[in-house]
Amino acid sequence: MTGPAIACLVLALVCVGCGTQEDYAWDIPAGFPRPPVPEGNPMTAAKVELGRHFFYDTRLSGNGKQACASCHRPEHAFSEPRARAVGSTGGVNSRNTLALVNVAYNDTLMWVHPGLSTIEQQLLIPMFGDNPVELGIAGREEEVLARFRDDPLYQDLYDDAFPRHGALGFAHIVDALACFVRSLVSFESPFDEYAYAANDDALDAVALNGLQHFFSEKFECHHCHGGFNFTQSSTHDSVAILDNAFHNTGLYNVGGKDAYPREDQGLYDLTGEPGDRGKFRAPTLRNVALTAPYMHDGSLADLAAVLDFYAAGGRNVETGQHVGDGRVNAYKSQFVRGFDMTPTERAELLAFLHALTDATFVARPEYQSPFIEDR
């Protein structure tokens, strides 16, 4: 879908939401801020439930073979264990699937797209985009809508979520999906128990040492993964701390020319500014132990590899078409300078990162598929 076409559909979504008041009980512990919600799409339990059905239903794709959940699996914190996402028609995306954890707080969405500030806008890309094709709805819109309009289950769900709104349309689907994705909040990790619930026993000594390393100036992890959501791109109803959310980490230096692979040069592909080469958004680290592989292209297999990568100050690719020493990339972030790390410190940092796993988040019944069997 072209930029103007997406813009037109965004405008069509503005006034779809039911009323202006929220009818939704956020499952957020005391002390945490509420995420912002677009005025035109207030949260309601009925819309969240309708969105959950759409999220897990393969009939939302053009060919009926893939659902949102095909790439965003709950057991992997709504990411998937493959390097790059594959669309409904078999096309391979250039990027790794991002986890859907506390997305409601994100001020920027996707790996690189500073212009997308709401989930409603972002959803249009996997639904209607063609480079690459993901859900592949473009050109089959009426066919996809008919599948749900003719289903008694969805007729009832739709009437509950959007009473007196006429026939089901894509604006309703987008709003419902956005409400479900916005409901995916995670605040019950061992770290949360320790830091916010005053449970001193929630972290063992190894993880506590890792916490100290994480927030130290030696390792500097917190500069790009700070705040309660462990990312710079968070905002909420009390304050917005929006530093530069995009960074070149020295993952590549193709040909020694400070370049990233031509198929995906990050923020540079949108801005054309040389200094934006290789810049991608720093994602949340909540539930990060469940979301391997890592980096925008899934090129680092596990968390140990990620720590070694940052300790080295980037990556030296010695063979293949992307040969080059990312450690000396001229556009690399000032915070990726490398550091000495003992085996003990490495183990402690890993223990802390695992302590960011919220076991209740991936198991909540209200986040799981409503279908006993795949359709």
C-alpha positions in Angstrom: 0.0 0.0 0.0 1.3 3.4 -0.9 1.9 6.2 1.6 -1.1 8.3 0.4 -3.3 5.3 0.5 -2.3 4.5 4.1 -2.8 8.2 5.0 -6.3 8.1 3.6 -7.2 4.9 5.6 -5.7 6.5 8.8 -8.1 9.5 8.3 -11.0 7.1 7.9 -10.2 5.6 11.3 -10.4 8.8 13.3 -14.0 8.7 14.4 -14.7 5.0 14.5 -14.3 4.4 18.3 -17.4 4.0 20.5 -17.8 7.2 22.4 -15.0 9.0 24.3 -15.0 7.2 27.6 -13.0 4.1 28.5 -14.8 1.1 29.7 -11.8 -1.1 30.5 -10.1 -2.2 33.7 -6.4 -2.0 33.2 -4.4 -4.8 34.8 -1.6 -2.5 35.9 -0.1 -2.6 39.4 -0.4 0.4 41.7 2.3 3.0 41.0 2.7 2.3 37.3 1.3 4.9 34.9 -1.5 4.3 32.5 -0.6 4.3 28.9 -2.0 6.9 26.5 -5.0 5.9 24.5 -6.2 7.7 21.3 -9.3 9.7 22.0 -10.9 8.2 18.9 -10.4 4.6 20.1 -11.1 4.3 23.8 -10.5 0.9 25.4 -13.5 -1.3 26.1 -13.5 -4.9 27.2 -15.8 -5.8 24.2 -13.3 -4.3 21.7 -10.4 -6.1 23.4 -12.2 -9.4 23.1 -13.1 -8.8 19.5 -9.5 -7.9 18.7 -8.3 -11.0 20.4 -10.4 -13.1 18.0 -9.1 -11.2 15.0 -5.5 -11.5 16.3 -5.7 -15.3 16.3 -7.9 -15.8 13.2 -6.1 -16.9 10.0 -9.0 -15.7 8.0 -7.8 -12.1 8.5 -5.1 -12.8 5.9 -5.8 -12.5 2.2 -5.3 -16.2 1.5 -6.6 -17.4 4.9 -3.3 -19.0 5.9 -1.8 -16.6 8.5 -2.9 -14.7 11.6 -1.2 -12.0 13.5 -0.4 -14.7 16.1 1.5 -16.7 13.5 4.4 -14.3 14.0 3.5 -12.9 17.4 3.3 -16.1 19.6 2.3 -15.6 23.3 4.9 -18.2 24.5 7.6 -16.0 23.0 6.3 -12.8 24.4 4.4 -12.3 21.2 7.5 -12.6 19.0 8.7 -15.7 17.2 11.9 -17.8 17.3 13.1 -17.2 13.8 15.6 -14.6 12.5 13.2 -12.9 10.0 9.4 -12.9 9.7 7.7 -14.8 6.9 4.5 -13.4 5.4 1.3 -15.2 4.4 2.5 -15.7 0.8 6.0 -17.0 1.8 7.9 -13.7 1.4 10.7 -13.1 3.9 10.7 -9.9 5.8 14.1 -8.1 6.2 13.5 -7.8 9.9 13.0 -9.9 13.1 9.5 -9.9 14.7 9.3 -7.5 17.6 7.8 -8.6 20.8 4.4 -7.1 21.7 5.2 -6.3 25.3 3.8 -3.0 26.8 3.4 -1.7 23.3 0.7 0.6 24.6 3.5 2.8 26.0 5.5 3.1 22.8 5.8 6.5 21.2 7.5 4.9 18.2 6.6 1.6 16.6 8.4 -1.0 14.5 12.2 -1.2 14.2 12.4 2.1 12.2 9.4 4.3 11.7 9.4 7.5 13.8 6.3 8.7 12.0 4.1 5.9 13.3 3.0 6.9 16.8 -0.2 4.8 17.3 -0.9 1.1 17.1 -3.8 1.9 14.8 -1.5 3.4 12.2 1.1 0.7 12.5 -1.4 -2.1 11.9 -2.1 -0.9 8.4 1.4 -2.0 7.3 1.1 -5.7 8.1 -2.5 -5.8 7.0 -2.2 -3.9 3.6 1.5 -3.5 2.9 3.0 -5.3 -0.1 6.8 -4.8 0.5 6.9 -7.4 1.9 3.5 -9.0 1.9 2.5 -10.0 5.5 -1.3 -10.5 5.9 -1.8 -9.7 2.3 -5.3 -8.1 2.5 -4.7 -5.5 -0.3 -6.8 -6.4 -3.3 -8.9 -8.9 -1.3 -10.7 -6.5 1.1 -14.3 -7.5 0.4 -13.4 -11.2 0.5 -11.8 -10.9 3.9 -14.7 -8.7 5.3 -17.3 -11.2 4.1 -15.6 -14.0 6.1 -16.4 -12.2 9.3 -19.6 -10.5 8.3 -21.1 -13.9 7.6 -19.9 -15.5 10.8 -22.5 -15.5 13.7 -19.7 -15.4 16.3 -18.2 -12.3 14.9 -21.7 -10.7 14.4 -22.3 -11.0 18.1 -18.8 -9.8 19.1 -19.0 -6.9 16.7 -22.4 -5.8 18.0 -21.0 -5.8 21.6 -17.9 -3.8 20.6 -19.5 -1.4 18.1 -23.2 -1.0 18.7 -25.1 1.0 16.2 -22.1 1.3 13.8 -23.5 -0.4 10.7 -21.7 -3.1 8.8 -18.3 -4.3 10.0 -15.4 -2.5 8.2 -11.6 -2.5 8.4 -11.7 0.6 10.6 -13.5 -1.5 13.2 -11.0 -4.4 12.8 -8.1 -2.1 13.2 -9.6 -0.4 16.3 -10.4 -3.8 17.9 -6.9 -5.2 17.1 -5.3 -2.1 18.5 -7.2 -2.4 21.7 -6.2 -6.0 22.1 -2.5 -5.2 21.5 -2.7 -2.3 23.8 -4.0 -4.6 26.5 -0.8 -6.7 26.5 0.8 -5.4 29.6 3.6 -7.0 31.6 4.6 -6.0 35.1 5.0 -9.2 37.1 8.6 -10.2 36.6 10.9 -11.1 39.5 12.6 -7.7 38.8 9.2 -6.0 39.3 8.6 -7.9 42.5 12.0 -6.7 43.8 12.0 -3.1 42.6 8.3 -2.2 42.9 6.7 -4.7 45.2 9.4 -4.4 47.9 10.1 -8.2 47.9 13.8 -8.4 48.7 13.8 -12.1 48.1 12.6 -11.8 44.5 16.1 -11.6 43.1 19.0 -13.8 44.2 22.5 -12.5 44.7 23.6 -13.3 41.2 20.7 -11.4 39.6 21.2 -8.5 42.0 24.8 -8.2 40.9 23.6 -8.2 37.3 21.1 -5.4 38.1 24.1 -3.4 39.4 26.0 -4.0 36.3 23.1 -3.2 34.0 22.7 0.3 35.5 26.4 1.0 35.9 28.5 3.3 33.7 30.9 0.5 32.9 28.3 -1.5 31.0 26.0 1.4 30.1 23.0 -0.8 29.2 20.5 1.6 30.8 21.4 4.5 28.4 19.4 2.8 25.6 17.2 0.5 27.7 16.2 2.7 30.5 13.0 3.6 32.4 10.3 1.2 33.8 9.8 -0.2 30.3 13.5 -0.7 29.5 13.4 1.3 26.3 13.7 5.0 25.4 10.6 5.1 23.3 8.1 5.1 26.1 5.5 7.7 27.0 2.5 7.6 29.4 -0.2 9.8 31.0 2.2 11.5 33.4 5.4 12.3 31.5 7.1 11.6 28.2 10.8 11.0 28.2 11.6 10.7 24.5 15.4 10.7 23.9 16.8 9.6 20.6 15.3 6.1 20.3 17.3 5.0 17.3 20.9 3.7 17.4 23.6 2.2 15.2 25.2 -0.5 17.4 28.1 -1.4 15.1 26.4 -4.6 13.9 27.7 -4.0 10.4 30.3 -2.0 8.4 29.8 -3.4 4.9 32.9 -3.0 2.8 34.4 -0.8 5.4 32.2 2.1 4.2 30.1 2.5 7.3 27.2 0.9 5.5 24.6 -1.7 6.6 23.3 -4.3 4.1 21.6 -2.6 1.2 18.3 -4.4 1.8 17.9 -2.7 5.2 19.9 0.4 6.3 17.6 1.3 9.1 16.5 4.9 9.6 18.6 6.0 6.6 16.2 4.4 4.3 13.5 6.9 5.4 15.6 10.0 5.9 18.5 9.7 3.5 20.7 11.3 6.1 24.2 9.6 6.2 24.3 9.7 10.0 21.1 7.6 10.1 22.7 4.6 8.5 22.2 1.5 10.6 20.0 3.1 13.2 17.2 1.0 14.6 15.0 1.4 17.6 16.1 0.0 21.0 13.2 -2.4 21.9 12.0 -3.1 25.4 14.0 -5.7 27.4 11.0 -6.9 29.3 10.7 -10.7 28.6 13.8 -10.5 26.5 14.9 -14.0 27.4 11.8 -15.3 25.5 12.4 -13.4 22.2 15.5 -14.9 20.6 17.1 -14.4 18.1 18.1 -10.8 18.6 18.8 -7.6 16.7 16.8 -6.2 13.8 17.7 -9.0 11.5 17.9 -11.8 14.1 21.6 -12.2 13.5 22.5 -12.9 17.1 21.3 -16.2 18.3 21.0 -15.8 22.1 21.5 -13.4 25.0 25.1 -14.6 25.6 25.9 -13.6 22.0 24.3 -10.2 22.6 26.5 -9.5 25.7 29.6 -10.6 23.9 28.7 -8.4 21.0 28.4 -5.3 23.2 31.5 -6.2 25.1 33.4 -6.2 21.8 32.0 -2.8 20.9 30.3 -4.1 17.8 30.8 -7.0 15.4 33.6 -7.8 12.9 32.1 -9.8 10.0 35.0 -11.6 8.5 33.4 -13.7 5.7 30.5 -13.4 3.3 28.9 -10.6 1.5 28.7 -8.3 4.5 32.4 -8.3 5.4 33.4 -5.3 7.5 34.3 -4.3 11.0 31.3 -2.8 12.7 33.4 -1.9 15.7 34.8 1.1 13.7 31.6 2.1 12.0 31.7 5.9 12.0 28.0 6.1 12.8 28.1 3.8 15.8 26.4 5.0 19.0 28.7 6.6 21.6 27.4 4.1 24.1 28.7 1.1 22.2 32.3 1.4 23.1 33.0 -2.1 24.4 34.0 -3.2 27.9 35.9 -5.8 29.7 33.6 -8.5 31.1 34.6 -11.3 33.3 32.8 -14.7 33.1 31.2 -13.9 36.5 29.9 -10.6 35.3 28.6 -12.2 32.1 26.7 -14.8 34.1 25.3 -12.1 36.5 24.1 -9.9 33.6 22.4 -12.9 32.0 20.7 -13.7 35.3 19.3 -10.2 35.5 18.0 -10.3 32.0 16.3 -13.5 32.7 14.8 -11.9 35.8 12.9 -9.6 33.4 10.7 -12.5 32.4 7.1 -12.3 33.4 5.8 -15.9 33.5 2.2 -14.7 34.1 2.3 -12.5 31.0 2.8 -15.4 28.5 0.2 -17.6 30.3 -2.7 -15.3 30.9 -5.9 -16.9 29.5 -7.2 -13.5 28.3 -4.1 -13.2 26.0 -4.4 -16.7 24.5 -6.2 -17.9 21.4 -10.0 -18.1 21.8 -10.1 -21.0 19.3 -9.7 -24.6 20.5 -8.5 -25.6 17.0 -7.0 -23.6 14.1 -9.6 -22.6 11.6 
